[in-house]
Amino acid sequence: MEEPGLTLRLLAPRKGRLFQETRRRRRSLRCLALWMLLATAVVGGCDDFPRDPDDTSRKVQGGILLVGLIDNPPWVQVEDAAPQGVEVDLVQDLAGTLNATVEWIRGSDHDLLTALEARHIHLVIGGLSTDSLWKDQVALTRPYFHEVLVVAATAGPSLRNIDGRTILVSPGTTEAMRVEDHGGVPVLEGTAGVETGLSVKPNWKLQPGEQAVYEMQNVEHVWAVAPGENAWLIGVDAFLRRSAARVREALRSWPG
């Protein structure tokens, strides 16, 4: 009688491990089947999601793409002739994928974004970022390009601050405001009698021999689309993800 008992004691752990492994596999299969069932139910119950209340995605396909332009080189440069800029070129490419014709809308930031909020236009571009004051009124794409506004120098150590330092800034930009926010003294490039080895520029604009000695602002670039047009937003997002890799090169080749 000892031998059968010994045999049972030897086999019981093996059978237990096999049994537990089988139960684990069955549980995993049941969980997977349940997850697939739920996913199917959710997708099947939302076959019209994401959607556009104003049907933007369908309207622009082979139609007119209304784009608001905020003057902000090198992203957008509004002139009497056709607009130029890195984001202008991107919109032209987007229109090509849609077989659409672009109609450019000029105006102030406020007017353009108000029109976008009311869904009178489809898109607004011009170096917008994730910290836009309009982020709760319009829909912003996911960030497609990251840049850092830096203080650049040809030599010298990194700076802990720029308090009281004279720093060259580009005209027609917000660089002067950023310098003042950090305690520096902004002076326009080309100002006679000003000698300083410090200037403000985005990190992608650093020239050979220059280095960033102080970081002022991180900027995540986005586009703005009409609120609630979810399918349109997803489509624009997908386009920007595909195009992001060539943005840096386009910025470096910008003549400004």
C-alpha positions in Angstrom: 0.0 0.0 0.0 3.0 2.3 0.5 3.9 2.1 -3.2 0.6 3.5 -4.5 0.7 6.3 -1.9 4.3 7.1 -2.9 3.3 7.2 -6.6 0.4 9.6 -5.8 2.7 11.9 -3.9 5.2 12.0 -6.8 2.6 12.6 -9.5 0.4 15.0 -7.6 2.8 18.0 -7.9 3.2 17.3 -11.6 -0.5 17.0 -12.2 -1.0 20.2 -10.1 1.4 22.2 -12.2 -0.1 20.9 -15.5 -3.5 21.6 -14.2 -2.6 25.1 -13.1 -0.9 25.8 -16.4 -4.0 24.6 -18.3 -6.3 26.8 -16.1 -4.1 29.8 -16.8 -4.2 29.3 -20.5 -7.9 28.8 -20.4 -8.3 32.0 -18.4 -6.1 33.9 -20.9 -8.1 32.6 -23.8 -11.4 33.6 -22.1 -10.0 37.1 -21.3 -8.9 37.5 -24.9 -12.2 36.3 -26.3 -14.0 38.7 -23.9 -11.8 41.6 -24.9 -12.4 40.9 -28.6 -16.1 40.6 -28.0 -16.2 44.0 -26.2 -14.1 45.6 -28.8 -16.3 44.3 -31.6 -19.4 45.6 -29.7 -17.9 49.0 -29.2 -16.8 49.4 -32.8 -20.0 48.0 -34.1 -22.0 50.4 -31.9 -19.9 53.4 -33.0 -19.6 52.8 -36.8 -20.1 56.6 -37.3 -17.3 57.6 -35.0 -15.1 59.5 -35.4 -17.3 61.8 -37.4 -17.6 65.4 -38.6 -20.8 67.2 -37.6 -20.2 69.6 -40.5 -19.0 66.8 -42.8 -15.6 68.6 -43.3 -13.7 65.5 -44.5 -16.1 64.9 -47.3 -16.5 68.5 -48.2 -12.8 69.2 -48.7 -12.2 66.0 -50.7 -12.1 67.3 -54.3 -13.5 70.6 -53.0 -12.3 73.9 -51.4 -10.0 73.9 -48.4 -10.4 77.1 -46.5 -7.1 77.9 -44.6 -6.5 80.9 -42.3 -3.0 82.4 -42.4 -1.3 83.9 -39.3 1.7 85.8 -40.5 4.7 84.2 -38.6 7.8 83.5 -40.7 9.2 80.9 -41.4 5.9 79.1 -40.8 3.7 81.5 -42.7 4.7 84.7 -44.6 1.8 86.6 -45.9 2.5 88.9 -48.8 0.6 90.6 -51.6 1.4 87.7 -53.8 0.9 84.0 -52.9 1.7 83.2 -49.3 4.9 81.4 -48.5 6.3 79.4 -45.6 7.0 75.9 -44.3 3.4 75.3 -43.2 2.1 76.9 -46.4 4.0 74.2 -48.4 2.6 71.5 -46.1 -0.9 72.7 -46.6 -0.4 72.5 -50.4 0.8 69.0 -50.0 -2.3 68.1 -47.9 -4.5 69.7 -50.5 -2.8 67.5 -53.1 -3.7 64.3 -51.2 -7.3 65.5 -51.0 -7.5 66.7 -54.7 -8.6 70.0 -53.1 -8.1 73.7 -54.0 -6.8 75.9 -51.2 -8.4 79.2 -50.6 -6.2 81.3 -48.3 -7.9 83.5 -45.7 -5.9 86.5 -44.3 -6.8 88.1 -41.1 -5.8 88.7 -37.5 -5.2 85.9 -35.1 -8.4 86.7 -33.3 -10.5 86.9 -36.4 -9.2 83.7 -37.9 -9.5 81.6 -34.8 -13.0 83.0 -34.2 -14.0 82.0 -37.7 -12.5 78.6 -37.1 -14.4 78.2 -33.8 -17.6 78.9 -35.7 -16.6 76.4 -38.4 -16.5 79.0 -41.2 -13.0 77.8 -42.2 -11.4 74.4 -42.0 -7.8 75.1 -40.8 -5.6 77.8 -39.3 -1.8 77.7 -39.5 1.1 80.0 -38.5 3.5 78.6 -36.0 0.8 77.7 -33.5 1.8 75.8 -30.4 0.2 73.6 -27.7 0.1 76.6 -25.3 -2.2 78.6 -27.5 -4.8 80.7 -25.6 -7.4 79.2 -28.0 -6.8 75.6 -27.1 -10.2 75.4 -25.4 -12.1 77.0 -28.2 -10.7 75.2 -31.2 -9.2 71.7 -31.8 -5.4 71.4 -31.9 -3.6 68.6 -33.7 -1.0 66.6 -31.9 2.4 68.2 -31.8 4.3 67.5 -35.1 7.5 69.5 -34.5 9.4 70.4 -31.4 11.8 73.3 -31.2 13.7 75.1 -28.4 14.2 78.9 -28.4 17.7 79.4 -27.1 20.3 82.0 -26.5 23.2 81.2 -28.8 26.9 82.1 -28.6 30.1 81.2 -30.4 32.0 80.5 -27.2 31.6 80.5 -23.5 30.0 78.3 -20.8 26.3 77.7 -20.3 24.4 80.5 -18.5 22.3 80.0 -15.4 20.3 83.1 -16.3 20.4 86.1 -18.6 19.6 88.8 -16.1 20.7 92.2 -17.4 22.5 90.7 -20.5 22.1 92.4 -23.9 20.8 89.9 -26.4 20.2 90.4 -30.1 16.7 89.5 -31.3 15.1 89.3 -34.8 12.5 91.9 -35.8 8.9 90.9 -36.3 9.1 88.0 -33.8 8.2 87.4 -30.2 11.9 87.0 -29.2 12.1 90.4 -27.5 9.2 89.5 -25.3 10.8 86.2 -24.4 14.1 87.8 -23.5 12.4 90.3 -21.3 10.5 87.5 -19.6 13.8 86.0 -18.6 15.3 89.3 -17.4 17.4 90.0 -20.4 17.7 93.2 -22.5 16.6 92.7 -26.1 18.2 94.7 -28.9 17.2 94.4 -32.6 19.8 92.8 -34.9 21.7 95.5 -36.8 21.4 98.1 -34.2 24.4 100.4 -34.5 26.9 100.5 -31.7 25.7 97.3 -30.0 28.3 94.6 -29.4 27.2 91.4 -27.8 28.0 87.8 -28.4 24.6 86.6 -27.6 21.5 86.2 -29.8 18.2 84.4 -29.7 17.2 81.8 -32.2 15.4 78.4 -32.4 17.8 75.5 -32.0 17.3 74.3 -35.6 18.8 77.6 -36.7 22.2 77.2 -34.9 25.1 77.7 -37.3 28.4 75.7 -37.3 30.4 77.0 -34.4 27.4 78.2 -32.5 26.1 76.6 -29.3 23.1 77.0 -27.1 24.1 78.6 -23.8 20.7 79.1 -22.4 17.2 77.6 -23.1 14.3 80.0 -22.9 11.3 78.1 -24.2 10.2 74.7 -25.5 7.7 74.9 -28.3 5.5 72.1 -29.6 4.0 73.1 -33.0 0.5 72.3 -34.0 -2.3 73.2 -36.4 -5.7 74.3 -35.4 -8.9 72.8 -36.9 -12.6 73.4 -36.4 -13.8 72.0 -33.1 -15.8 68.8 -33.1 -14.7 67.8 -36.6 -13.1 64.6 -35.2 -12.6 62.7 -38.4 -11.0 65.8 -40.0 -8.7 66.2 -37.0 -7.6 62.6 -37.2 -6.9 62.9 -40.9 -4.8 66.1 -40.5 -2.9 64.5 -37.6 -2.0 61.5 -39.8 -0.8 63.8 -42.6 1.4 65.8 -40.2 2.9 62.6 -38.7 3.9 61.5 -42.2 5.3 64.9 -43.0 7.2 65.7 -39.8 10.5 64.2 -40.9 11.1 66.8 -43.6 10.1 69.9 -41.6 13.5 70.5 -40.1 15.2 70.4 -43.5 12.5 72.8 -44.9 13.2 75.2 -42.0 17.0 75.1 -42.6 16.5 76.0 -46.2 14.1 78.8 -45.5 15.7 82.0 -47.0 14.9 84.1 -44.0 
